[in-house]
């Protein structure tokens, strides 16, 4: 490692000299989902039922699916759009129940896994998966009876991107169609800054030895949380910096955005409407409907 000592030292100097709290969205503000090796590492996390870093264990997913089927509702032969579907854990179960699902995600590994799993279980006639960025994907017009976007993914985009996406989701739904999504409850957002460092054997950042210098803070002006990782690769001395932003929306702000996008009958359900989930209190679930008369 001696030949990399100068690079390691320079990387540490950069970390020490960093801007302690740059504004939210001052860089990409999102994970590199479309980077193949990152998407493979993230897929491992998605499929690990022992943690909730990227999704929920199967019993919790089942409770959520049951709730969605009843509330939206999602009877057999419903056409559903699953935005940021990941490896299809929700979509494939809904397809098994007779729903026709189109899943869209940015991660090549996740989409490949969903496609393979659907084929193995002979669900590919009711579950199709598209590799695309939902911010740019063609969602069609009046093509779906319902849409969903789970685990807070609506807030990982800049506000202007979210407004555009909501308008396109509205266009993709039939009259009377419903859009269900969950975001962090603004009353439960952690605003106290904190820092940490870890030396994991492997993580979503690398399969090789590395140090993760992490920090999290709240950007009051931008009304967003920022989680920044300085990843120091010990074998090479290379330094990667990744920032993840989550926009915070009050109920009034989200209701206004949905209304501007053309939705009506907007309902908000705190704490996942009482579902038995260990983190239910952190979430606010919305169902917004397209007017029945156009």
NORDA-V808630 format. One record per backbone hydrogen bond with DSSP energy under -0.5 kcal/mol. NH is the residue of the N-H (numbers start at 1). CO is the residue of the C=O. E is the energy in kcal/mol with one decimal. If there is no record, write none. Layout:
nh: {NH:NH}
co: {CO:CO}
e: {E:E}
This chain:
nh: {4:5:8:9:10:11:12:13:14:15:16:17:18:22:26:33:35:36:39:40:41:42:43:44:45:46:47:48:49:51:60:61:62:63:64:65:66:67:68:69:70:71:72:73:74:77:78:80:80:81:82:82:83:83:84:85:85:88:92:93:94:95:96:97:98:99:100:101:101:102:103:103:104:105:108:111:112:113:114:115:116:117:118:119:120:121:122:123:124:126:127:128:130:132:132:134:136:137:139:142:143:144:145:146:147:148:149:152:153:155:156:157:161:162:163:164:165:166:167:168:169:170:171:172:173:173:174:176:176:177:178:179:180:181:182:183:185:188:189:191:194:196:198:203:210:211:212:213:213:214:214:215:216:217:219:219:220:223:224:225:226:227:228:228:229:230:231:231:232:232:233:233:234:234:235:237:240:242:244:245:246:247:248:254:255:256:257:258:259:260:261:262:262:263:264:267:267:269:270:271:272:272:273:274:275:277:280:282:283:284:285:286:287:288:289:290:291:294}
co: {1:2:4:5:6:7:8:9:10:11:12:13:15:19:23:31:32:34:35:36:37:38:39:40:41:42:43:45:47:48:57:57:58:59:60:61:62:63:64:65:66:67:68:69:69:98:75:78:100:146:80:102:81:148:104:82:104:85:88:89:90:91:92:93:95:94:78:99:126:80:101:128:82:130:106:107:108:109:110:111:112:113:114:115:116:117:119:118:118:123:123:101:103:105:130:132:133:133:137:171:172:172:79:79:178:81:180:182:150:152:153:154:158:158:159:160:161:162:163:164:165:166:167:168:169:170:144:290:291:174:145:288:147:286:149:284:282:185:186:189:216:214:212:206:200:232:198:211:230:196:212:228:194:226:217:224:218:219:219:246:217:244:215:226:242:213:229:240:211:230:231:238:209:232:209:233:231:229:227:29:225:155:223:250:251:252:253:254:255:256:257:258:259:258:289:265:287:285:268:283:269:283:270:271:272:275:277:279:280:183:269:181:267:179:264:177:262:292}
e: {-1.6:-1.6:-2.7:-2.7:-2.3:-2.6:-2.4:-2.1:-2.2:-2.1:-2.5:-2.0:-1.2:-0.6:-1.5:-2.2:-2.0:-0.6:-2.8:-1.9:-1.9:-2.8:-1.9:-1.4:-1.2:-2.5:-2.1:-1.0:-0.9:-1.3:-0.6:-2.2:-2.6:-1.5:-2.0:-2.9:-2.7:-1.9:-2.6:-2.8:-1.8:-2.9:-2.5:-0.6:-2.1:-3.0:-1.6:-0.6:-3.1:-2.2:-0.6:-2.9:-0.7:-2.5:-1.4:-0.6:-1.8:-1.6:-2.7:-0.7:-2.3:-2.4:-2.1:-1.2:-1.8:-2.4:-2.8:-0.7:-3.2:-2.6:-0.5:-3.0:-2.3:-2.0:-0.6:-2.3:-2.3:-2.2:-2.4:-2.5:-2.5:-2.8:-2.5:-2.0:-2.5:-2.1:-1.3:-3.5:-0.9:-2.1:-1.6:-2.5:-3.2:-2.4:-0.9:-0.6:-2.3:-2.0:-0.8:-3.1:-1.5:-2.3:-2.3:-1.7:-2.3:-2.4:-1.7:-1.1:-1.0:-1.3:-1.1:-0.5:-0.6:-2.4:-2.5:-1.8:-2.5:-2.7:-1.8:-1.8:-2.5:-2.4:-1.8:-1.5:-0.8:-0.9:-2.5:-0.8:-0.6:-2.6:-1.4:-2.9:-2.6:-2.0:-1.4:-2.4:-2.9:-2.3:-0.8:-0.6:-2.2:-2.4:-1.7:-2.4:-0.6:-2.3:-2.8:-0.7:-2.6:-2.3:-0.9:-2.0:-2.7:-2.2:-0.5:-3.1:-1.0:-1.5:-1.4:-2.4:-2.8:-2.5:-2.8:-0.5:-3.1:-2.7:-0.7:-3.4:-2.6:-0.7:-0.7:-2.7:-1.5:-0.7:-0.7:-3.1:-2.4:-2.5:-2.8:-2.4:-2.1:-3.0:-2.5:-2.6:-2.8:-2.2:-2.1:-2.5:-2.4:-2.6:-1.6:-0.5:-1.3:-2.6:-3.8:-0.6:-2.7:-3.6:-0.6:-1.8:-0.7:-0.5:-1.7:-1.7:-1.9:-1.8:-1.7:-1.9:-1.9:-2.9:-2.3:-3.1:-2.2:-2.6:-2.7:-3.0:-0.6:-0.5}
